[in-house]
């Protein structure tokens, strides 16, 4: 499985990649520090899953995920946030986008992949 992780925190990127690889060391992980860089990567490469933090500068995670789905036909996407407030309203998570609550644990990652892949 080819996965793109987008988060403005280098620590969060590294930690999430470590947890995913602990779940399955054969997964391929690419990383971007913001939505703009994430879109640049999507122009060049296909991904099975894109995971994005919600709160980022330049382009928030919801806008990034919407563009990833519409422009690059990403089959599965997930948004990461400490708050589920983004599930409703103008900036709500689009239908079909998975939600992962922060702080993220290895158990959450295991359950997420077991349940959805």
C-alpha positions in Angstrom: 0.0 0.0 0.0 1.3 3.4 -0.9 0.4 6.1 1.7 0.9 9.9 1.7 0.9 11.7 5.1 0.5 15.4 5.3 1.2 17.3 8.5 3.0 20.6 9.3 4.7 18.9 12.3 7.9 16.9 11.5 7.5 15.0 14.8 3.9 14.1 14.0 4.8 12.9 10.5 7.6 10.8 11.8 5.6 9.3 14.6 2.6 8.4 12.4 4.9 6.9 9.8 6.5 4.8 12.5 3.1 3.6 13.8 1.9 2.7 10.3 5.2 0.8 9.5 4.9 -1.0 12.9 1.5 -2.2 11.7 2.9 -3.3 8.3 6.5 -2.8 7.4 5.8 -3.3 3.7 3.7 -0.2 3.3 5.4 2.7 1.4 5.2 6.1 3.1 5.7 9.5 1.6 5.4 12.7 3.6 4.7 16.4 3.1 4.9 19.3 5.5 1.8 21.1 4.1 -1.1 20.7 1.7 0.7 22.6 -1.2 3.6 20.2 -1.0 1.2 17.3 -0.7 -0.6 18.3 -3.9 2.8 18.5 -5.7 3.6 14.9 -4.6 0.1 13.8 -5.8 0.8 15.2 -9.3 3.8 12.8 -9.6 2.6 9.7 -7.8 -0.5 7.6 -7.1 -1.5 6.7 -3.5 -3.9 4.2 -2.0 -4.4 6.3 1.1 -3.8 10.0 2.0 -3.8 11.0 5.6 -3.8 14.7 6.5 -3.8 16.8 9.7 -6.6 19.3 9.8 -4.9 22.3 11.2 -2.1 23.4 8.9 -0.9 26.8 7.5 -1.4 27.7 3.8 -4.1 25.1 3.2 -6.1 23.3 5.9 -6.5 19.5 5.8 -10.2 19.6 4.6 -9.3 21.8 1.6 -6.3 19.6 0.9 -8.4 16.3 1.1 -11.1 17.8 -1.1 -8.6 18.7 -3.8 -6.8 15.3 -3.5 -10.1 13.5 -4.0 -11.4 15.7 -6.9 -8.1 16.3 -8.8 -6.1 13.2 -8.1 -8.8 10.5 -7.6 -7.3 9.3 -4.3 -9.4 6.2 -3.3 -9.2 6.6 0.5 -8.5 9.6 2.7 -8.4 10.3 6.4 -8.3 13.5 8.4 -6.5 13.8 11.8 -7.6 16.3 14.4 -7.9 16.7 18.2 -11.5 17.8 17.7 -14.4 16.3 15.9 -16.0 19.7 15.5 -15.0 19.6 11.8 -17.6 16.9 11.2 -20.2 19.5 10.6 -20.5 23.0 9.2 -18.9 24.7 6.2 -15.5 23.1 6.7 -16.9 19.7 7.5 -15.1 16.5 6.6 -16.4 15.3 3.2 -18.4 12.1 3.0 -16.3 9.0 2.9 -13.3 10.6 4.6 -12.1 8.7 7.7 -11.6 10.6 10.9 -8.7 9.8 13.3 -8.8 11.5 16.7 -5.6 12.9 18.3 -3.6 11.9 20.2 -3.0 8.9 17.9 -2.0 5.6 19.5 -0.7 2.4 17.9 -4.0 0.7 18.9 -5.9 3.4 16.9 -3.7 2.8 13.8 -4.1 -1.0 14.1 -7.9 -0.7 14.5 -8.0 1.8 11.6 -6.2 -0.5 9.2 -7.8 -3.7 10.4 -11.3 -2.2 9.9 -10.7 -0.3 6.6 -8.2 -2.3 4.6 
